Amino acid sequence: MDKALGDILGLAAGVAVSPLPIVAIILVLATPQGRLNGPLFTLGWVAGLSALGGVMLAIGGAGGSSVHHQPATWVGALKLVLGVLLVLFGIRQWRHRPTDASQAELPKWMAAIDRFNPIKVFGLGLALSAANLKNAPLTLAAAASISSSGLAAGQQIVSLAVFVIIGSLGILAPLAVFLFLGDRAKSVLSSWKDWAAQHNVAVMAALLFVLGLKLLGDGLGILIS
């Protein structure tokens, strides 16, 4: 199990560092129903990662590991493809980054967050975790690593739970600040939001490129071993 956790920790950290979802939850917390919407957004985020990872585990099953408890060929091929996609996305993000970070613009839909009902807030958290161009490939790769580890089903579920918890730290931090810092929370979260909004594209590009190269290396290592 230690090896499986070692394989997924870096991927989980990559999911946790998600500037745009962090901005989204800060905006959600600033709504009149922030104490309800914040946990709902977080629940949607956790549900998205868990569902996507669970589907990958179900698809992989025992087929993720060969008779020698080495990753199956399809696991290497999957990581290779995901790695290529992340590298390409990273290059595209970097080329389209704003020349002046202070003029970075947020997606237009974020302006409507204060009008989202609880169901839409939950759906937003779900979408930003499971349908995110960075988080979805990383979650699939992590679940494939767990599937290929040769662990029993119970240990695979625990490993996935660890991945989800670590991958949710970037969302849990603003929620904790909001719930426990009282009057200081507004200024702290505002500074976090401004930084994340300004550096979203550059941070995403760097993460996509670095983590893509990692998956490329992992995939090639499996295929040629």
ABEGO torsion letter per residue (X at the ends): XAAAAAAAAAAAAAAABBAAAAAAAAAAAABAAAAAAAAAAAAAAAAAAAAAAAAAAAAAEAAABBAAGBBBAAAAAAAAAAAAAAAAAAAAAAAABBABAAABBBBAAAAAAAABBAAAAAAAAAAAAAABAAAAAAAAAAAAAAAAAGBBAAAAAAAAAAAAAAAAAAAAAAAAAAAAAEAAAAAAAAAAAAAAAAAAAAAAAAAAAAAAAAAAAAAAAAAAX
